Amino acid sequence: MALSGLWVQFLNGLAEASSLFLVAAGLSLIFGVTRIVNFAHGSLYMLGIYMAYSTVQFMGGSALGFWAGLIVAALLVGALGALLEIVLLRRIYKAPELFQLLATFALVLVINDGALAVWGPEDLLGPLAPGLSGSISIAGRFFPVYDLVLIVIGPVVLGLLWLLLTRTRWGVLVRAATHDRQMLGALGVNQAWLFTGVFALGAFLAGLGGAVQLPRQPANLLLDLSVIGDAFVIVVVGGMGSIPGAYVAALIVAELKALCIALGTVTFFGVDFAFPKLTLVVEFIFMAVVLVFRPWGLFGRAQAVSRNSAPIEAPLRAGSGAFQIMVLVVLGVMAALPLMSDWFPYAPVLALDILVLSLFALSLHFMMGPGGMNSFGHAAYFGLGAYAAALLFKAAALSMGWSLVLAPAVAGLGALVFGWFCVRLSGVYLAMLTLAFAQIVWSIVYQWDSFTGGSNGVVGIWPAEWLSGDRYYYFALFVVVAAAFLLRRILFSPFGYAMRASRDSALRAEAIGIPVKRVQWLTFILAGTFAGLSGALFVFSKGSVSPEVIAVNKSVDGLVMVLLGGLQTLVGPVVGAAVFTLLQDFFLGITQYWRALFGGVILLLVLAFPQGIAGFFKRWAHRRVAPEASS
């Protein structure tokens, strides 16, 4: 490519960096002070562009009306952010961090359907900026004038934030809260209103980031989840809570994407490399590299080692007689469902979905609960198992039995490689690295058309004749129950005790001779292997597989199932998977706004059952038994 083309792509990268920075700066502020990983931040960005579309139309087509419309839209989003913080998030600050994540995910569903109800399903293309609709010639190529304005907006906002955080008393309090919230509260500072102000500012920046995109892209309902991944990457790479770090990371990520586009297809030793395809995943590759060598980000600070890195939990105990009877009753009902297909024809299909998702949730819980390692990318191993089973069965012409045996091994191999890097991190950095590896796997599957079928996936994968009809259901039931039993036995083995010791206090575990990192790595591999088994069962139940099984949404679904059921109970993932599947299926059938209803129910469950549904009833049962034992 000519030098002029590289220069124009460089400018494109600067414009894109400003846009990404506005969103990431708000997310970084919110996390730095409140410690909430705000999944709904992308929804605020989406609302920014939708509201800008309406406010600009209302205020007229003049330059003043256009820019005033953008600012008003961002202010409205900021006000909504403050309202959400006061009404909802303030009530869950003392809940576990992952339940806060679950609440913000529910907000994503509610806000998305709210936008659908107000603005409709069609893409909305806003007007061009008055007086800035043309382009100028740079090195013989044309470049939009509006993008030049965007290039300036990023550094201006960075400078204003720097002044606000370093030259005002409110900014000093914000920085103090970022370093030590408890000490700030001990000094008598009203943390509640400080948090509200920070959330409002972060929401305003997200809304502004969306609003300024109005002349560049249409408003659509997919913007929320498409931008949140990039925003998380930028915040983590820059360093959690670092505003300058967010700008530098946004600049690097945007320029890497621009460079991939500029390079086009390059031939090395007779092999063509299509660099534009890397734009789907280059930011995640960059994040993975940064976190491997600098686990706290470019401008972040290394966190002190905690002696107790996990909440105190009661020791695991064998199920009571009543619990065992309940399990047998549930299994009996599950076994009888195909026999009642004349009355409930859809029940066996739904039950099979619950079985597959239960094993997926159990594998994630194995890593997150007893293992103490959070993951935002567990769908990678579900997808590896699914694609391995499909390709071994279809391309390699292996039998269904061998495909089911080898598919979990492929997923476990992927977990072995990725886990070696991931277990060196902790907290949100670990979770984001798992997301990075999942996105890399998704990108490969999505773009390798000749092998994986690309976006079309692989079709025509059905069970063997001896497992046709209801027999496959009973086969899946047996496999899932056996896998659940095996996972439970592992947790009650010496290795299971080593897992929980490593989770509760890594320093003490190391002191008594437990190789913590090795234990965590093996935990990671086992969780990936069982996730791969659930993916293989999924393929033969549906007859096909597509890249959606590795997408971020699938990983988030797994998180929701585990958290709905409860992290501190072994039966929680199964309860969460059942509730998640039944609610989703029920709401999907009664209204087009099923996401809002589903999200509303999740919010109610988070507020009513902060320890998860199974965790709540377990605690309730213990409270009933305790007085009887003491009397």
SULMOGI-V329321 format. One record per residue. N is the residue number from 1. PSI is psi in degrees with one decimal (999 if undefined). Layout:
{{N	PSI} {N	PSI}}
This chain:
{{1	144.9} {2	158.8} {3	-33.7} {4	-37.9} {5	-40.7} {6	-38.2} {7	-42.3} {8	-41.0} {9	-33.2} {10	-42.8} {11	-38.6} {12	-40.6} {13	-39.3} {14	-41.5} {15	-43.3} {16	-34.4} {17	-40.2} {18	-42.4} {19	-46.4} {20	-36.7} {21	-40.6} {22	-42.2} {23	-46.8} {24	-33.4} {25	-42.4} {26	-41.9} {27	-39.9} {28	-41.0} {29	-47.0} {30	-45.3} {31	-41.0} {32	-35.8} {33	-49.8} {34	-16.2} {35	19.0} {36	125.7} {37	96.1} {38	95.9} {39	-22.1} {40	3.3} {41	-36.3} {42	-31.4} {43	-36.2} {44	-36.7} {45	-46.0} {46	-42.7} {47	-32.6} {48	-45.6} {49	-35.0} {50	-46.9} {51	-35.8} {52	-37.6} {53	-42.3} {54	-43.9} {55	-36.8} {56	-39.5} {57	-39.8} {58	-37.8} {59	-2.4} {60	174.1} {61	10.0} {62	165.3} {63	-41.1} {64	-43.0} {65	-37.9} {66	-53.5} {67	-34.8} {68	-37.0} {69	-40.3} {70	-43.5} {71	-42.6} {72	-41.0} {73	-45.3} {74	-38.2} {75	-38.7} {76	-40.9} {77	-39.7} {78	-41.2} {79	-39.4} {80	-40.4} {81	-42.9} {82	-40.3} {83	-42.9} {84	-39.4} {85	-42.1} {86	-45.5} {87	-39.7} {88	-61.2} {89	-31.2} {90	-24.5} {91	-13.5} {92	17.1} {93	-29.4} {94	-3.7} {95	160.0} {96	147.4} {97	-36.7} {98	-28.8} {99	-30.0} {100	-40.2} {101	-41.1} {102	-40.2} {103	-41.9} {104	-30.6} {105	-39.3} {106	-37.0} {107	-35.4} {108	-45.7} {109	-43.3} {110	-46.4} {111	-37.6} {112	-45.2} {113	-28.3} {114	-43.5} {115	-37.7} {116	-41.2} {117	-36.4} {118	-46.0} {119	-9.3} {120	174.3} {121	-14.0} {122	150.4} {123	140.3} {124	117.7} {125	118.1} {126	173.3} {127	159.9} {128	155.7} {129	123.9} {130	129.1} {131	-8.0} {132	26.0} {133	-9.9} {134	-162.7} {135	162.0} {136	158.3} {137	124.0} {138	115.4} {139	38.5} {140	4.5} {141	152.9} {142	139.5} {143	132.2} {144	136.0} {145	-37.6} {146	-34.6} {147	-29.7} {148	-37.8} {149	-40.9} {150	-38.3} {151	-35.7} {152	-35.3} {153	-41.5} {154	-56.7} {155	-33.1} {156	-46.2} {157	-38.8} {158	-44.8} {159	-41.7} {160	-40.3} {161	-39.8} {162	-44.0} {163	-42.7} {164	-40.9} {165	-18.3} {166	-17.3} {167	4.9} {168	155.1} {169	-38.2} {170	-40.6} {171	-37.7} {172	-40.8} {173	-38.7} {174	-45.2} {175	-35.3} {176	-39.9} {177	-32.5} {178	-36.2} {179	-39.9} {180	94.2} {181	-37.3} {182	-43.3} {183	-37.7} {184	-41.6} {185	-36.2} {186	-24.7} {187	0.5} {188	10.9} {189	136.1} {190	94.9} {191	-30.7} {192	-50.3} {193	-28.7} {194	-44.7} {195	-40.1} {196	-43.8} {197	-41.6} {198	-43.0} {199	-39.1} {200	-42.5} {201	-43.6} {202	-41.0} {203	-38.8} {204	-44.1} {205	-39.6} {206	-43.9} {207	-39.4} {208	-40.6} {209	-37.6} {210	-41.4} {211	-41.8} {212	-9.7} {213	-4.3} {214	-45.1} {215	-10.2} {216	-28.6} {217	153.7} {218	151.4} {219	129.6} {220	165.2} {221	-2.6} {222	-2.4} {223	-27.5} {224	-52.1} {225	-23.0} {226	-30.3} {227	-23.9} {228	-33.0} {229	-47.2} {230	-40.6} {231	-43.1} {232	-43.1} {233	-46.9} {234	-43.7} {235	-43.8} {236	-42.4} {237	-42.1} {238	-25.7} {239	122.2} {240	124.1} {241	-3.4} {242	113.2} {243	-47.5} {244	-37.2} {245	-38.8} {246	-39.0} {247	-44.3} {248	-43.9} {249	-41.4} {250	-39.1} {251	-44.8} {252	-46.5} {253	-45.8} {254	-39.6} {255	-33.3} {256	-42.9} {257	-43.5} {258	-38.6} {259	-40.0} {260	-41.0} {261	-40.7} {262	-37.2} {263	-31.7} {264	-144.0} {265	122.6} {266	138.5} {267	123.0} {268	116.8} {269	42.3} {270	2.8} {271	130.3} {272	131.4} {273	115.5} {274	92.6} {275	-32.8} {276	-27.4} {277	-23.6} {278	-13.6} {279	-22.6} {280	-20.2} {281	-3.1} {282	-35.3} {283	-33.2} {284	-35.7} {285	-44.0} {286	-43.5} {287	-42.5} {288	-42.9} {289	-44.3} {290	-46.2} {291	-29.0} {292	-39.7} {293	-24.9} {294	85.0} {295	-18.8} {296	11.8} {297	170.1} {298	-41.3} {299	10.0} {300	174.8} {301	141.0} {302	132.7} {303	142.1} {304	146.3} {305	128.2} {306	138.4} {307	-26.2} {308	93.7} {309	-1.1} {310	154.4} {311	149.9} {312	129.8} {313	149.4} {314	149.1} {315	149.0} {316	138.0} {317	151.8} {318	148.1} {319	146.0} {320	171.2} {321	-40.5} {322	-39.7} {323	-42.5} {324	-38.1} {325	-41.6} {326	-41.6} {327	-43.2} {328	-38.9} {329	-44.1} {330	-43.7} {331	-37.0} {332	-40.8} {333	-43.5} {334	-39.6} {335	-27.7} {336	-13.1} {337	-47.2} {338	-27.8} {339	-17.8} {340	22.8} {341	-23.1} {342	-32.6} {343	-35.4} {344	75.2} {345	-28.1} {346	-13.7} {347	-44.7} {348	-34.8} {349	-46.5} {350	-38.7} {351	-35.7} {352	-39.9} {353	-41.5} {354	-39.8} {355	-48.7} {356	-45.9} {357	-28.7} {358	-42.3} {359	-38.7} {360	-45.6} {361	-37.7} {362	-40.2} {363	-39.0} {364	-40.8} {365	-37.6} {366	-38.5} {367	-38.6} {368	-43.1} {369	-82.0} {370	-32.2} {371	-23.7} {372	22.9} {373	114.3} {374	147.4} {375	131.1} {376	6.3} {377	32.6} {378	-19.2} {379	-18.6} {380	-40.3} {381	-32.3} {382	-45.4} {383	-39.2} {384	-42.2} {385	-40.6} {386	-48.7} {387	-35.9} {388	-45.1} {389	-43.6} {390	-45.8} {391	-36.1} {392	-38.3} {393	-41.1} {394	-50.5} {395	-43.3} {396	-8.2} {397	33.7} {398	163.2} {399	164.9} {400	-40.1} {401	-48.3} {402	-35.5} {403	-41.9} {404	-30.1} {405	-43.0} {406	-27.6} {407	-47.8} {408	-31.5} {409	-38.2} {410	-44.5} {411	-40.9} {412	-35.9} {413	-41.6} {414	-42.1} {415	-33.7} {416	-44.0} {417	-51.2} {418	-37.3} {419	-30.2} {420	-35.9} {421	-41.4} {422	-39.6} {423	-8.3} {424	-8.8} {425	175.9} {426	167.4} {427	-143.2} {428	-27.0} {429	-39.9} {430	-46.7} {431	-40.3} {432	-31.3} {433	-36.8} {434	-37.6} {435	-41.3} {436	-46.7} {437	-36.1} {438	-40.3} {439	-33.1} {440	-44.3} {441	-45.1} {442	-43.1} {443	-42.0} {444	-46.4} {445	-41.3} {446	-32.5} {447	-8.1} {448	72.5} {449	-40.3} {450	-21.6} {451	-48.2} {452	-6.4} {453	2.3} {454	-138.4} {455	-21.7} {456	-23.5} {457	-156.7} {458	132.3} {459	170.5} {460	39.7} {461	98.2} {462	156.8} {463	159.4} {464	162.1} {465	-36.7} {466	-7.5} {467	20.4} {468	158.6} {469	-139.1} {470	-17.7} {471	-32.6} {472	-34.8} {473	-46.8} {474	-33.9} {475	-46.3} {476	-39.4} {477	-44.4} {478	-45.3} {479	-44.3} {480	-42.8} {481	-41.7} {482	-41.9} {483	-41.8} {484	-41.4} {485	-41.7} {486	-42.6} {487	-40.5} {488	-40.4} {489	-37.5} {490	-41.1} {491	-25.4} {492	5.4} {493	170.8} {494	-35.9} {495	-37.9} {496	-39.8} {497	-36.8} {498	-36.7} {499	-50.5} {500	-31.7} {501	-41.3} {502	-35.2} {503	-45.2} {504	-37.4} {505	97.2} {506	-36.8} {507	-45.7} {508	-36.6} {509	-43.3} {510	-37.4} {511	-29.3} {512	11.4} {513	8.6} {514	123.6} {515	89.8} {516	-50.6} {517	-36.8} {518	-40.0} {519	-43.7} {520	-38.1} {521	-45.3} {522	-36.8} {523	-44.0} {524	-44.2} {525	-44.4} {526	-42.5} {527	-41.6} {528	-37.5} {529	-46.6} {530	-33.2} {531	-39.2} {532	-36.2} {533	-41.6} {534	-36.2} {535	-39.7} {536	-41.4} {537	-36.5} {538	-45.1} {539	-48.5} {540	-15.0} {541	-28.7} {542	-21.8} {543	3.3} {544	169.7} {545	145.6} {546	167.8} {547	-15.7} {548	-23.5} {549	-11.0} {550	-3.1} {551	165.0} {552	-37.5} {553	-38.4} {554	-41.3} {555	-40.8} {556	-39.2} {557	-43.6} {558	-42.8} {559	-45.1} {560	-43.0} {561	-47.5} {562	-43.9} {563	-33.8} {564	-42.5} {565	-40.6} {566	129.8} {567	-28.5} {568	12.9} {569	143.0} {570	-26.0} {571	-9.1} {572	-47.6} {573	-36.2} {574	-44.3} {575	-44.4} {576	-41.9} {577	-41.3} {578	-46.9} {579	-44.5} {580	-48.5} {581	-44.0} {582	-43.7} {583	-45.8} {584	-44.0} {585	-39.6} {586	-50.2} {587	-33.5} {588	-29.4} {589	-10.1} {590	-18.1} {591	154.0} {592	-14.3} {593	39.7} {594	-28.5} {595	-40.5} {596	-43.1} {597	-44.1} {598	-46.3} {599	-38.7} {600	-40.8} {601	-40.8} {602	-41.5} {603	-43.9} {604	-41.4} {605	-38.3} {606	-42.8} {607	-37.3} {608	-33.9} {609	72.1} {610	-15.4} {611	11.4} {612	160.7} {613	-52.2} {614	-37.6} {615	-38.0} {616	-48.6} {617	-29.3} {618	-43.5} {619	-39.0} {620	-41.8} {621	-39.4} {622	-36.2} {623	-32.2} {624	-35.7} {625	-37.0} {626	-49.0} {627	-36.3} {628	-36.6} {629	-32.0} {630	-16.9} {631	999}}
